[in-house]
Amino acid sequence: MGISQASFDKPDDQRDFPNGHADFVHVGDKTVARSTMKPGWKWSNDVKPIVKTDSCQMLHTGVCISGHLRVEHTDGSTADLKEGDAYVVEPGHDAWVVGDAPFTSIDWAPLAADFAKPAK
């Protein structure tokens, strides 16, 4: 067993994308992401051109640290994620920052390290 820890003050990886960025730390065999999206960020405008999928195909499991994000799933369901909200967002969605404050979240889904990773 034991204890593993890592600090976002010294991320193992960083990824910039238009209107935002993500920092990644490896904790044991897991990857945890801290993402910050600025006002005006929208997945379909800022990340879609990088990953080249019609909608975000990542499973997101995390917690909102600050800000407000609207998520719209391809099935038509929507959710507003705000500070203190824990969430699971299934693949097949778009999302955008609402308001004038950045949205910051911590995500530990199985493929968190793949967020905004360029398509091959």
LINZIPE-V830877 format. One record per backbone hydrogen bond with DSSP energy under -0.5 kcal/mol. CO is the residue of the C=O (numbers start at 0). NH is the residue of the N-H. Records with the same first field share a line. If there is no record, write none. Layout:
CO = NH + NH
This chain:
6 = 9
7 = 10
12 = 23
14 = 21
16 = 19
18 = 37
19 = 16
20 = 35
21 = 14
22 = 33
23 = 11 + 12
24 = 26 + 31
25 = 27
26 = 29
29 = 26
31 = 24
32 = 34 + 106
33 = 22
34 = 104
35 = 20
36 = 102
37 = 40
40 = 96
41 = 44 + 45
42 = 46 + 47
45 = 17
46 = 49 + 50
47 = 51
49 = 118
55 = 91 + 92
57 = 59
58 = 60
59 = 88
60 = 107
61 = 86
62 = 105
63 = 83
65 = 103
66 = 82
67 = 97
68 = 80
69 = 95
70 = 78
71 = 93
72 = 75
76 = 72
78 = 70 + 80
79 = 81
80 = 68
81 = 84
84 = 63
86 = 61
87 = 89
88 = 59
91 = 73
92 = 55
93 = 71
94 = 42
95 = 69
101 = 103
102 = 36
103 = 64 + 65
104 = 34
105 = 62
106 = 32
108 = 111
110 = 113
111 = 114
113 = 116
